Amino acid sequence: MTGGPLAGIRVLDAATLAAGPLIATWLGEFGAEVIKVEQPDGGDPLRQWGAQRDGIGLMWKSLGRNKKSVTLNLREPAGRDLLRELVNQCDVLVMNLRPSTLARWGLAYEQLKGDNPGLVMVHVTGFGAGGPKSDRPGFGTLGEAMSGFAHLTGHPDGPPTLPSFMLADGVAALTASYAALMALYHRDVHGAPGQLIDINLIEPLARLIEQPVLTYDQLGTVPGRTGNRWDISAPRNTYRTKDEKWLAMSGSAPTIAMRALRAVGRADLTTDPRFAEAQQRLRHAAEVDQIMADWIGARTLDDAMAVFEEAEVAAAPVYDAAQLLADPQLQAREVYPAYPDPDFGQMRVQAPVPRFSDTPGVVHHLGPALGEHTEEVYRRLLGLDDERLAELRAAGVI
């Protein structure tokens, strides 16, 4: 793994499931060497997560990209000793064990930084350090509930709605990734030591949903669910077309909202204060919404999109996976290239994001087999020989 803006940085991914491993995945796409530590008996549960082909998890293939898999039983004292040796060879450590477990196993940041003062440790938990819930187990679902996301998502007369993808984990991982880069910059540019990054599954997502808190704090009202509408934009919804497809539209900018009204033959409303002025338009959002729904419902998706594209209205088809892969814009940008894989022959996964002009992200390989790099890593970084490796295997440590 050479080249890339993070070349020379070594990351130890000792986390499981989504948020922690995602951090390491993104760092690995841009040049960091990522060593994935997994329990010998099954590895990261991500390997069994979601859809499978021939018993191999599809999500693991993407999330495990560019990583070197080594096995290490952290339940054994000798395994924890080996982990500490690996930590001393790394710049970044990603973990998601409970705080009490880290302390009991001698793996808390305060216990590790003595031998590696430059260590940047990212600790992902459900609720964050400190507070009455700090040691409770937590998954993304809890973050999506407690961040306020589920309360706002869904129709007014329906239940709170959870996403069918790893939203809280993904937002936490993105936040932690840029935090790790800031800590490395602080260390390497300003000559500072490493530091601990405390990240949880609630606060990063809550930051994106801050408006209801601001509204309650200042106005004393609690915003509720509005379906696909939003009380800061009109028109804004998903609309069913004549051919039973769906189209999404946003009129967040006043100029775009006026274009949308003109595009559907209601130029007269662009001079009506009820619709031309932003706050008034929000008060009449239901009327705007019905105008759009009626016009779009009388046309096919292609016909409606042709009109909106000509008028430069912010509208887009609602894609499923097949449509994503077939879209000419995404094809032109090679968003889903096919990569070779020893298990599947080849597999399409999303290319690295964002795009760099000089040091682009690279997928060197998809998720490796469990323990595929155990000997290579332990020999190269820790100097273990055949005899010691055999002892560790016999003891169930690797």
LUMZA-693399 format. One record per atom (N, C-alpha, C): residue in one letter; x, y, z. Coordinates in steps of 0.1 Angstrom, whole numbers, plus 2048, in hexadecimal, padded with zeros to 3 digits. Atoms other than C-alpha are relative to their C-alpha. Last residue first. Example, Ala and Ser with C-alpha at 12.3 -4.5 7.8 and 13.67 -1.06 7.14 Angstrom:
2
s7F77F5800;s8897F5847;s7F880B808;a8097F4800;a87B7D384E;a80980C800;
//
This chain:
398
i8027FB80E;i7D775B8A7;i7FA7F47F8;v7FE7F1800;v7D67588CD;v7FE8067F2;g80C7FA804;g7C87348CD;g800810800;a8077FA7F4;a7E57278E1;a7F38077FD;a80480B7F7;a7F07108C5;a7F980580C;r80B807806;r7EF72E8AD;r7FC7F5809;l80C7F87FF;l8047438C4;l7F47F97FA;e8048007F2;e81E7288C8;e7F3808801;a80680D7FD;a8207228A2;a7FB80080F;l80D800806;l82574889D;l7F97F3802;r8097F87F8;r8417478B6;r7F28007FA;e8028067F3;e85372A8A6;e7F6808808;d80980B801;d84F738883;d7FD7FA80D;d7FB80B808;d85E75988C;d7F67F5800;l80380E7FB;l84F779899;l8057F67F6;g7F5809801;g86079A88F;g7FE7F2805;l7FD8057F3;l8447B089B;l80C7F7801;l8007F57F5;l83E7C687D;l8057FC80D;r7FA7F3804;r8497B0860;r80080A80B;r7F1801803;r84478D86F;r80680E7FD;y7F98037F4;y82379687F;y80F7FE7FE;v8007F57F7;v8167A7860;v8087FD80D;e7F97F5806;e81F78C847;e80280C80A;e7F1803800;e81477085D;e80880C7FB;t7FB8027F2;t7F177E864;t80F7FE800;h7F37FA7FE;h7EB78B841;h8067FE80D;e7F880180C;e7CE775836;e80E805801;g7F28047FD;g7C1772859;g8097FF7F4;l7FD7FF7F2;l79C77284D;l80F7FB803;a80480B7F8;a79C775827;a80480280F;p7F880C800;p7A1797819;p7F97F5808;g7FE8067F3;g7877B2812;g8077F37FF;l80C8007F8;l78C7C27EF;l8037F880D;h80680D800;h7AE7CA7E0;h7F3801809;h7F680A804;h7C37E87D7;h7FA7F27FF;v80480D7FB;v7A68017D7;v80A7F57FB;v7FE80C808;v7B58237D1;v7FB7F4808;g80180C7F8;g7AE8467DD;g8007F47F7;p80D8067FF;p7BB8617C7;p8007F4809;t7FE80C7F8;t7DB8747CE;t7F37F9802;d7F2805801;d7DF88F7B3;d8027F3808;s7FB7FE80E;s7BB89B7AA;s80E7F97FF;f7F57F87FF;f7AA88B7C9;f8078027F2;r7F680280B;r78787D7C6;r80B80B802;p8017F780B;p77487A7E7;p80A7FD7F5;v8057F37FF;v76985D7EA;v80880880B;p7FD7F77F5;p77983C7E1;p7FA80E7FD;a7F27FB800;a7688267C6;a80280A80C;q7FF7F2802;q7478157CF;q80F804801;v8027F97F3;v7487EF7CC;v80380F7FD;r8017F1801;r7447D97AD;r7FE80680E;m80C7FA7F8;m7517B67B2;m80080F7FE;q8007F27FF;q76879F79E;q7F4805807;g7FB7FC80D;g77277B79D;g80180F7FF;f80B7FD809;f75C7757BB;f8048037F2;d80C8087FD;d7737657D4;d7F58017F5;p7FE80F801;p7957707C7;p7F47F8803;d8018067F2;d7897947C1;d8027F17FF;p7FE80F7FF;p7907AB7A4;p7FF7FB80E;y7F38037FB;y7807CE7A6;y8027F1800;a7FE80E7FC;a7637DA792;a80E7FE804;p7F8808808;p75D800792;p8007F1805;y80180E7FC;y73F8107A2;y8097F77F7;v8038007F2;v7448367A1;v8007F2805;e7FB80D7FC;e75483577F;e7FF7FF80F;r7F67FD7F5;r74E85B77A;r8067F3806;a7F57F7805;a73E855758;a80B80280B;q7F8809808;q72A837767;q80C8097FB;l7F88087F7;l71D84E783;l8097F67F8;q7F77F77F9;q711867769;q8097F8809;p7F57FC808;p70384C752;p80A80A807;d8017F1803;d6EE83C76D;d80C8057F8;a8037FD80E;a6ED816769;a80180F7FD;l7F6805809;l6FE80C789;l7FE8047F2;l7F37FA7FC;l6E882379E;l80B7FC7F6;q8007F3806;q6C981778B;q80D807803;a7FE80280E;a6D07F3795;a80180D7F9;a7F2804802;a6D57FD7BA;a8037FE7F1;d7FD80C7F9;d6B48117BC;d80F7FC7FB;y7FA80B805;y6B28357B1;y8007F4809;v7FC8087F4;v69A8507B9;v8057F37FB;p80780D7FE;p69B86679A;p8047F980D;a7F980C803;a6A888979E;a7F87F4802;a80980C7FF;a69B8AD7A1;a8097F47FB;a7F980A7F8;a6AC8CF7A7;a7F77F4802;v8078037F3;v69C8E278A;v8087F5808;e7F58007F5;e6B38ED76E;e7F980080E;a8027F47F8;a6958F4757;a80A80280B;e8007F5809;e6A18DB73D;e7FE80D807;e7F27FD804;e6A98C3758;e80180C7F7;f7F97FA7F5;f6868C7767;f80F8027FD;v8057F37FE;v6758C1746;v80880780B;a7FB7F880B;a68A8A373D;a7FC80E802;m7F27FD7FF;m685895760;m8058097F4;a7FF7F67F5;a65F89675D;a80F805802;d8067F4805;d66088473B;d80180B80B;d7F87FA80B;d67886A747;d7FB80D7FB;l7F47FB7F9;l665863768;l8098077F5;t7F780B7FD;t644860755;t80D807806;r7F5802809;r62B87C758;r8097F4804;a80680280D;a609882768;a80A7FE7F5;g80880C801;g61687C78B;g7FA7FD7F2;i7F780C802;i631896786;i7F87F37FE;w7F97FE80D;w6178B2781;w8097F47FD;d80980180B;d6008A779D;d8078007F2;a80480E800;a61C8A17B6;a7F77FE7F4;m7F5808805;m62C8C37AE;m7FB7F17FE;i7FE7FC80E;i60B8D67B3;i80B7F77F9;q80B806808;q6048C27D2;q8018047F1;d7FD80E801;d6268CB7E2;d7F57F97F7;v7F5801809;v6218F07DB;v8037F17FD;e8067FD80D;e5FF8EE7EC;e80B7FF7F5;a80980B804;a60E8DB80A;a7FA8037F2;a7F880C806;a62B8F380C;a7F77F57FB;h80980580A;h614912811;h8077F37F9;r80D8017FA;r62491D831;r7F67FA7F7;l80080B7F7;l646914822;l7F27FF807;r80180D808;r63E92A804;r8007F480A;q80E802804;q63794781C;q7FE7F37F8;q8078047F4;q65994382B;q7F17FE7FD;a7FC80D7FA;a66A943809;a7F87FC80C;e7F87FD7F4;e65795E7F7;e8027F4808;a7F47FA804;a64B9557D4;a80A80380C;f7F780A805;f63093C7DF;f80E8067FC;r80180C7F8;r6189507F5;r80A7F57FB;p7F98007F4;p6259707E6;p7FF7F4808;d8098007F5;d6189677C4;d8077FF80D;t8037F27FC;t6309727A9;t7F680180B;t7F37FA7FD;t64094F7A4;t7FE80F804;l7FE8017F1;l61C9407A7;l80E807804;d8087F67F9;d61394B784;d80380180F;a7F97F37FF;a630938776;a7F880A807;r8067F87F6;r61C91877E;r80980D802;g80A7F8805;g62390375F;g7F980A809;v80D808800;v6368E776F;v7F48097FC;a7FF80C808;a6588F6765;a7F37F87FF;r8017FC80E;r64E919772;r8007F37F7;l80E7FC803;l64790B794;l7FE8047F2;a80980C800;a6688F8794;a7F28047FE;r7FE80880C;r67C916789;r7F67F47FF;m8077F980B;m66D92A7A5;m8017F97F3;a80E8027FD;a6789107BF;a7F88077F5;i80380D805;i69B9107AF;i7F17FD802;t8007FF80F;t69E9367B3;t7FC7F27FB;p80C7F9805;p6929337D8;p8008007F0;a7FC7F2804;a6AE91A7E0;a7F38067FA;s7F97FA7F4;s6A28FB7F4;s80480F7FC;g8007F2804;g68A8F17D8;g80680880B;s7FD7F77F5;s6928CC7DA;s7FF80E7FA;m7FF7F2804;m6838B07C4;m80480880D;a7FE7F87F4;a68388A7C5;a80380F7FB;l7F77F4803;l6748757AA;l80180880C;w7FF7F67F6;w6658527AD;w80A80B7FC;k7F37FD7FB;k659838795;k80080C809;e7FE8067F3;e63682B78F;e80F800805;d7FB80E802;d63583376A;d8047F980C;k80B808807;k61F852770;k8047F27FE;t8037FD80E;t63885F789;t7F67F77FA;r80280C809;r63885D7AF;r7FD8057F2;y80D800807;y64687C7C1;y8007F47F7;t7FF80980A;t66187F7DC;t7F27FE7FA;n80780C7FE;n66189F7EF;n8047F67F6;r7F68097FC;r66D8C37F2;r7F97F3804;p80380E7FE;p65B8E07E2;p80B7F7805;a80C804807;a65F8F27F9;a8018047F1;s7FF80080E;s67C8F3811;s7F37FB7FA;i7F87F5804;i6828FB836;i8008017F0;d8067F37FD;d6668E6844;d80980C7FD;w7F77FA7F6;w6718C6833;w7FB80F802;r7FF7F2800;r65B8AE820;r80980580A;n7F57FB809;n66488A81B;n80080F7FF;g7FF80880C;g64E880839;g80C8047F8;t8077FA80C;t64989D850;t8017F87F4;r7FD80680D;r65388E872;r7F78077F5;g80480E802;g6538A5890;g8037FB7F2;p80480480E;p6638C589B;p7FD7F27FF;v7F980C804;v6638CC8C1;v7FB7FC7F2;t80880A807;t6598EF8CA;t8097F47FC;g8088097F7;g6679058E5;g7F77F67F9;l80E7FE803;l6729218CD;l7F77F7809;q8037F2802;q6979268D6;q7F18027FF;d7F97F77F6;d6A29058E5;d7FB80E7FF;y8058037F3;y6888F08D2;y80680A80A;t80E7FC800;t6918FF8B0;t7FA7FF80E;l8007F2800;l6B68FC8B7;l7F2806801;v7FC7FC7F3;v6B18D88C1;v80080F801;p80B8027F6;p69C8D18A2;p80480580E;q80A7F6801;q6B88E188C;q7F47FE80A;e8007F67F5;e6D48CC899;e7F4809800;i80E7FF7FE;i6CE8AD883;i7FE80B80B;l8067FE80D;l6F18AC873;l7F1803802;r7FB7F3805;r7018B0896;r7F98047F2;a8077F57FA;a6EB8948A3;a80480E7FB;l80D7FF807;l6FB87D88A;l7F780B805;p7FD7FC80D;p71E884898;p7F38017F7;e7FD7F2802;e7118838BC;e8038057F1;i80C7F67FF;i6FF8628BD;i80480E7FB;l80980280B;l7178468B1;l7F480A800;n80B8097FE;n7358508C6;n7F68007F5;i80B7FF809;i75785E8C2;i7F57F6803;d80C8077FA;d7738648DB;d7F48037F7;i80C7FB806;i79486C8CA;i7F47F8804;l80C809800;l7B28668E0;l7F58077F9;q80A7FE7F6;q7D38788D9;q7F47F67FE;g80D805805;g7F48778C8;g7F580380A;p80280F7FE;p81188D8D4;p7F37FC7F9;a8078047F4;a8178B08C5;a7FF7F1801;g7F78067F7;g8328BA8AC;g7F97FB80D;h7FD7F87F5;h81C8D389B;h8087FA80B;v7FD7F3804;v81C8C4879;v80480980C;d7F4800809;d81E89F881;d80480E7FC;r7F48087FC;r80989D8A0;r80C8037F7;h7FC7FA7F4;h7EF8B8898;h80D7FA805;y7FB7F3804;y7EC8AA875;y80680880C;l7F3803806;l7E8887883;l80680D7FB;a7F78047F6;a7CC89489A;a80E7FD7FB;m7FC7F47F8;m7BB8A687E;m80A7FD80B;l7F77F8809;l7BC887868;l80580D807;a7F38077FF;a7AD872885;a80A8087F7;a7FA7FD7F3;a79188C888;a80E7F9801;y7F97F3801;y78B88A863;y80680480D;s7F580080A;s786865866;s80680D7FF;a7F48057FA;a772867886;a80C8007F6;t7FC7F67F6;t75787D877;t80E7FC806;l7FC7F5807;l754866858;l80680B80A;a7F4804806;a75284886F;a80680C7F8;a7F68007F5;a737858885;a80E7FD7FA;v7FD7F27FC;v723860866;v80B80180B;g7F97F980B;g72783D858;g80380E804;d7F2805801;d71E82C879;d8088087F6;a7F97FA7F4;a6FF84287E;a80F7FB800;l7FF7F2800;l6F483A85A;l80880680C;m7F87FC7F4;m6FB815857;m80280F801;f7F2800803;f6DF80C83F;f80780680C;s7FC80D803;s6BA805841;s80E7FF7FB;p7FA80280D;p6B3826852;p8037F17FE;l7F2802800;l69C827870;l8057FE7F2;t7FB80980A;t67983686F;t80F800801;p7F27FC803;p66584588C;p8077F67F7;p7F68017F5;p642838889;p80D8077FC;g7F980D800;g627845871;g80A80080B;d8098097F9;d60D861872;d8067F2802;p8057FA7F3;p62687D86B;p7F77F6808;h80C7F7802;h639868851;h7FA80480D;g80C807801;g65C85B857;g7F480A7FE;t80180880D;t67D869863;t7F37F8800;l8037F780B;l67E88587D;l7FD7F97F3;h80C7F87FD;h67C86F89C;h7FC8097F4;a80C808802;a69485688C;a7F3808803;f80380380E;f6AF871888;f7F37F87FE;g80C7F9805;g6AD87F8AB;g7FD7FD7F2;s7FC7F4806;s6D08748B4;s7F58097FC;m7FD7F67F5;m6C285A8CD;m80680D7FA;a80C7FC7F8;a6B18458B2;a80380B80A;e80A7FA808;e6CC845898;e7F3804807;g7FC7F3804;g6E68408B2;g7F68077F7;l8037F87F4;l6D38228C0;l80480F7FD;t80E7FE7FE;t6D181389E;t7FD80980C;g8057F5808;g6F6819898;g7F1803802;f7FF80180E;f6FF8018B4;f7FA80C7F9;g8087F8809;g7068058D9;g8027FD7F1;p7FE80380E;p7137F18F6;p7F78087F8;r80A809806;r712803917;r8037FD7F2;d7FB80E801;d73280F928;d7F57F77FA;s7F4801807;s72C835922;s8057F17FE;k80280A80B;k70783492B;k80D7FC7FA;p80680D7FB;p70984694D;p7FF7F57F5;g80F800800;g720862940;g7FB7F2804;g8077F77F5;g744861936;g7F17FF7FF;a7FA8017F3;a753854915;a7F980980A;g7F57F77FD;g73C8538F7;g8057FE80E;f8057F47F9;f7198438F2;f80B80A804;g80E7FC803;g71C8278D9;g7FD80D806;t80A8077F7;t7428258D9;t7F28057FD;v80E7FF804;v75E82D8C1;v7F77F880A;h8088097F8;h7818338CF;h7F18027FC;v80E7FD803;v7998428B5;v7F87F5808;m80980B7FE;m7BD8408C2;m7F28057FE;v80D7FA801;v7D88578B4;v7F67F4801;l80C808805;l7F98498C0;l7F3809800;g8057FA80C;g8178618C1;g7F37F97FC;p8067F27FE;p81E8598E5;p7FB8067F4;n8027FA80D;n8238348DD;n7FA80D802;d7F780680A;d8308218FB;d7FF8067F2;g7F37FF7FA;g81F838915;g80B7FA7F6;k7F87F5805;k80283D8FD;k80E801806;l7F880280C;l7F481B903;l80980B7FC;q7F780B7FE;q7E781B927;q8097FD7F4;e7F67FC7F5;e7D883E925;e80A7F5802;y7F67F6806;y7C8834904;y80A80380A;a8047F2800;a7B7816914;a80B8097FB;l7FF7FB80E;l7C47F390A;l7FA80E7FF;g7F47F9801;g7CD7E492C;g8028077F2;w7F6808808;w7B37C9929;w80D8087FE;r7FE80D7FA;r79E7D6946;r80B7F97F8;a7F87FE7F4;a7A17FA93A;a8047F3806;l7F37FA804;l7967F2916;l80980180D;t7F880B806;t77A7DC924;t80E8047FC;s7FC8097F5;s76D7F893A;s8087F47FB;p7F57FA7F8;p76D81091D;p8057F780C;r8057F77F5;r7597F9908;r80B805808;l8038077F4;l76B7EC8E9;l7FA80980B;n80E7FD7FC;n7698008C9;n7FC7F880C;m80680A7F7;m78D8048BE;m7F2804804;v80F7FF7FF;v7A08168A3;v7FB7F5808;l80780C7FB;l7C681B8A8;l7F1803800;v80E7FF7FC;v7D9834893;v7FB7F3805;d8037F27FE;d7FF83A88F;d7F1801805;c80B7FA808;c809815892;c7FF80F804;q7FB7FF80E;q82880189C;q7F68087F8;n7F47F87FF;n8228058C2;n8068027F2;v8037F27FE;v7FE7FA8BC;v80D808800;l8047FA80D;l80B7D98AE;l7FD80F801;e7F4800809;e81E7D18CE;e7FC8067F2;r7F87F57FC;r7FF7DA8E2;r80D8027F8;l8067F3805;l7EB7C38CD;l80880C804;l7FC7FE80F;l8047A78D3;l7F980D7FB;d7F27FC800;d8007AC8F9;d8058027F1;r7FF7F27FD;r7DB7AB8F5;r80E805800;g8057F880C;g7DD78A8E3;g80080F803;a7F57FF80A;a7F477C8FE;a7FB8077F4;p7F57F67FD;p7DA786918;p80B8017F6;e7F48067FA;e7BF772905;e80A80B804;r8058057F3;r79D7828FE;r80B7F9808;l7FE7F67F5;l7AE7978E4;l7FB7FB80D;n80A8027F6;n7B27798CD;n80280980C;l7FA7FE7F3;l7C67858AF;l7F57FF80A;t8088057F5;t7C177E88A;t80780280D;v7F88087F7;v7D179486F;v7F67FB80B;s8068077F5;s7BF7A2851;s8097F8808;k7F980C7FD;k7D17BC83C;k7FA7F980C;k7FC8047F3;k7B87D6830;k8087F3800;n7F27FC7FD;n7B67E580D;n8057FC80E;r7F77FD80B;r7907DF80B;r80E806806;g7F28067FD;g7817CF82A;g80A8047F5;l7FB7FA7F4;l7627E6829;l80E7FB803;s7FE7F2802;s75B7DC804;s80780780D;k7F77FE80B;k7607B7807;k80380E7FD;w7F28017FB;w7517B782A;w8098027F4;m7FC7F37FA;m7307C481C;m80F7FF804;l7FD7F680B;l72D7A6804;l80580D806;g8087F47FF;g73078C820;g80480B7F6;i7F67F57FE;i73E76B815;i7F880D800;g7FC8007F2;g72874B819;g80A80C803;d7F880C7FD;d7277447F4;d80680180E;r7FF80880C;r7197677EF;r80A7F5803;q7F4809801;q70D77980E;q8007FA7F2;a80180980B;a6F6797814;a80D7F87FF;g8077FD80D;g6F87A8836;g8007F47F6;w80B7F5800;w7127A4851;w7FA8017F2;q80D807801;q726783854;q7F480A7FF;r7FF80B80A;r74879284D;r7F37F97FE;l8037FA80D;l73E7B285F;l8017F57F5;p80E804803;p73E79C87F;p7FC8067F2;d80A7F57FE;d7647A287E;d7F27FB7FC;g7FC7F3805;g77778187F;g7F680B804;g80A7FA808;g76775F882;g80380E7FB;d80C808801;d77B74E89E;d7F58087F9;p7FE80C808;p79D75D899;p7F37F97FD;q80080C7F8;q79277F8A6;q8017F47F7;e80C8077FE;e79B79B88E;e8017F4809;v7FF80A7F5;v7B57B688C;v7F37F9802;k80C8047F9;k7B57C986B;k8027F5809;i7FF80E7FB;i7D67D9861;i7F37FD808;v80A8047F6;v7D27F884C;v8017F1803;e7FF80E7FE;e7EF80883A;e7F67FC80B;a7FC8057F3;a7E482C832;a8017F07FF;g7F18037FF;g7E483680D;g8047FA80E;f7F77F5804;f7C3847806;f80E7FE805;e8027FC80E;e7AB82A805;e80A80A7FC;g7F9809809;g7B981D826;g7FF8037F1;l7F27FC7FF;l7AD83C839;l8097F77F7;w7FE7F4808;w78A83582C;w80F805801;t80280280F;t78B811836;t80380D7F9;a7F4806805;a79A818859;a7FF7FE7F1;i7F57F67FF;i77D830861;i80D7FB7FA;l8027F680B;l764817853;l80B80A801;p7FA80580C;p7727FC86B;p7FF8097F4;g7F28017FF;g769811889;g8077FB7F3;a7FA7F37FF;a74681A87E;a80F800800;a7FF7F780B;a73A7F8870;a80980D803;l80C7FB807;l73F7D8882;l80480D7F9;t80980A807;t75F7D2896;t7F48087FB;a80F7FE7FD;a77D7E78A1;a7F87F57F9;a80480B7F7;a7A27DD8A2;a7F2801805;d80F8017FF;d7AB7F0883;d7FD7F5809;l80480D7FB;l7D07F9887;l7F1800803;v80D8007F8;v7D9815870;v7FE7F2805;r80580E7FE;r7FC81C862;r7F580080A;i8088017F4;i80483E852;i7FB7F1802;g7F78007F4;g82183E83A;g7F880080D;a7F580A800;a80B84681C;a80980380C;l7FE8067F3;l7ED85B827;l80B7F5800;p7FD7F67F6;p7EC872809;p8037FB80E;g80C7FB7F9;g7EE8547F1;g80480B80B;g8067F5807;g80C83F7E7;g7F3805808;t7F87F4800;t81581D7F4;t7F980B7F8;m8087F4800;m800800800;m80980C800;
//
